Amino acid sequence: MDGIPDSLVQFFKDNPNPALAFSGGTDSTYLMYVCRRLDVDMIPVYFMGSFQTVGELVNVENLCKRYGFNPEFIEYDTLSEKEIILNKADRCYKCKRLMFKKMWNRVKQFNRKYMMDGTNASDDREDRPGMKALEELGVRSPLKECGLTKADVRRLSREAGINSWDFPSNSCLATRIPTGMVITEELLDRTNRAEKDIRLLGFRDIRVRTVDEETCLLEVLPSQMDFLEENKSDVERALLRYFDEVSYGTRKTE
């Protein structure tokens, strides 16, 4: 089928009735598109915790509506989990395990055979400690299992006319807070507001990382470093509303 590799077609023939942990990013949106094209009986499920934003929720709702799926939404106060907010080195693992257990408990009642996610063949287990939790819980990753890299997914999405083909990579707000610093609602809110203000200035794929209570690190794409220099006064005016000092770095691209 055009835009869908034979390996993916075969995967869903062999593995019907999935639930999809849907983030609204490039990878999971492509899987949603594939399921619609192949008429797969699939249920998207979205975990709305303390580390996700309202903007992400709205994007998920719009995409589910566009592709004609009825999603399940789970709202949970992640900040109520002491082992997670202490933000130790295994925070991502514990958070992923919590999220996927709650998502699976919600959707298994609807005759789902398994949970899948958008992990692709480019994702490195060493860089993504949460992948260990997915393996332990038996979460399937069709893109990875079929050998499809991030570049493959972007290319296939673009060829299919999916507007998420060039979405910037994303991660939860907690990843902006250094390991060992306790995660609070104030830190998350400050990060979210700072990133929204920087995007309004025309920056596409950025991270505002907390260095300490007073300092942040703004990471921008290498292609936007000149743009940063041209707009540094506006950038600093925005960020100094939330932090006392600002430093700069570059983001690696995909």
N, C-alpha and C positions, 0 to 999 in steps of 0.2 A: 504494500500500500504506500502511496506517495507520502513522503515526510515521516514515515514510521518504519524503522528497520525491521526486517523479518524476525530478528531475534526478540524484539519487543512484542510483535504480534504473537509469536509462539509462547512467550512468557505468560501472556494473559489467557491464552487458550489453556495452558497447563495449570494456571493459578487463578481461578475465578473468584468473584465475591470478595474483593479486598476493601479495606478502609485505607484512606490516604491521610497521613499526617501532613496537612496542607498549610504551607507558610505564605503562599502567594509570591514566592520567588521564582526565578527562571526555571529551576529544575522541577519543582512540584507543579508549576503551571503547565509545563510541557507534559508531565504525566497526566494531568487532568485532561488536557487536549487529546492525548492518545486514548484515554478511556472513553471520551465522548465519541471520537472517530470510530473506535472499535466496538462501541455500544457495550462497554464493560459495566456491570452492575457494581458501582463503586460508591462509597460514602466518604466525603471529605470530613475531616474533623480538625478543628482549630483550637489550640490551647491558648487562652487569653489570661496570662498571669501578670505578675508585677513587672516582669522584664520586657513585656511587649507593649507596643504603642497603639493608640487609637487609630492612627493612620494606617498601620498594618492591618488592623481589624477591618477597616473600611475597604481596603484593597482586596482582602480575602472575600468579603461579602460581595463585592462587585464582580470578581472573577467567577465565583460560584454561580451567580446569577447569569453571567454571560454564557457559561458553558452548560447551564441547565442542571446543576446538581444542588441537592438540598443538604447543606452542611450541618454538622453537629458542633455546637460551641461549648467549650468548657471554661468557666471562669473560676480562677483560684488565686488566693492570696499567697504567692510564693514567699513573701516576706514573713509568713507565719512559720516557715521551716527553718529552725535554728541552724541545722547543719548546712543549709544552703547560704544563709545570709552571713555566716562566719567567713565565707569566701576563701576556703582553703584550696589547696591545689586540685582537689577532686570535686570542686563545686560543679563544674559542667557535667561530670558523670552523674552526680547525684540528682541534678536538676533534670537532665534528660530522662533518667530512670523514672523519676516522679511523673514527669509529663506523659511519657508513653504508657505507663501503667494506668494512669487516669483516663487517657484517651481510649486504650483498649477496653477497659472496664465499661466505658460508655457504649462503644459500638459493637462489642461482641454479641450483645443481645439481639442485634439486627441480622443475625445469620452471616456475620462476616467470618471468612476463613482465616484471614491474617491481616496484619497491619503492615503498610509499606510507607517508605519515605523517599525523599528526593536525593539521597546520597548518590554521587556519581563516581566514575572510575578515577577521577582526578583527586578526590578527597583522600587525604592522608590520615590514617588512623592516629599517627603520632601528633598531628596538629589538631585533631578533633577528639579529645578524650571522651566526649559523649557517645562516640561510635561504639565504645565498649559496652555501654548500657544497651544500645540497640541490638547488638549481637547476643547479649545475655537474654534479652526478652524475645528473641526470634523475629525481630522486625526485618522484613524483606526490603531490598533496595534494587528494584528492577534495572535502573540505569547502570548501576555498578555491576550487577550480575551479567548484564548484556555488554559490558565493556565500553559504555558510552562515557566519554570525558565531558568536561565542562564545555570545551570548544565544540564538541559534537552537538551537545544540547543547544548551544547558542545558534549554531549553523542550521540545525533542523528546525528550530523555532522560527528563525528568520525566514527560511524557505516556506514554512507553513503560514507565515503572516501573523505570528503570535507577537503581540507588541511587548511582551516581557523578555524577548530574546536578548536585549541589551541592558536589562535591569542590573544595577550594581549589586555586588554581593552584599549580604546583610548578616548581621548577627545580633543577638539580644543586647539590651542595654547593659546587662551585668558584665559583658566582656570589656566594657570601657573602664571598669574599676579594677585597680591592681589587686592581685592575689594577696590576701591577708588583711585588706581593708574591709571592714564590716559594711555590707550593702544596706543602705537605708533608702527610704522613700525620697528623702531630700536629695540624695546623690543621684538617684535615677531621674528624678524630675529635672534637676539642674542639667544633667547630660542631655536629656530629650529636648529641652527648650533651647539649649546652646546649639545643638545640631540643626534644629529647625531654623534658627536664625541664620546660620551659616549657609544652609541650602538656599535660603531666600536671596542670598547675595549672588547666586549663580554657580555654586560649587556642587558637583554632581555626586561624588562618591567619597564621603569624608568620615572621619571618626574624631570625636572630641573625647580624649582619654584623660581621666583624672590621674595626675601624678602624685599629688598630695592634697591636703585640704585647700591649699591656696593656688595650686598650679595645674594647668591643663596642657596637654599636648594635642595640637591639631594636626592630623594626618590628611594630606591631600594627594591626589594622583600626580605622578610625575608630569603628566601632560598639562596639569593646571598650576604648576609652580610659578610660571610667568604671570598667570592670572592672579595668583596669590600676592605676588610682589606689587602688582598694579592696584590691588584692593586691600592692602595690608591695614591701612588706617581704619577702613570700615570693618574689617575682620576683628581687629583688636577692640574697636568700640563695642562690637557685639559680645565678644567673649569676656571682656573685662566687666560686664554686668554680672557675671557668674563666678569669675575667678580673679585673683589678684595678679597673677602672672600667666603669660602665654608662651609656649615654645612650639616649634614646628618640626614636622617630619613628613616623609612620603609613604604612601600606601603601595603595597605590591599589587599589581594588576592580575586579572585572570585571563 
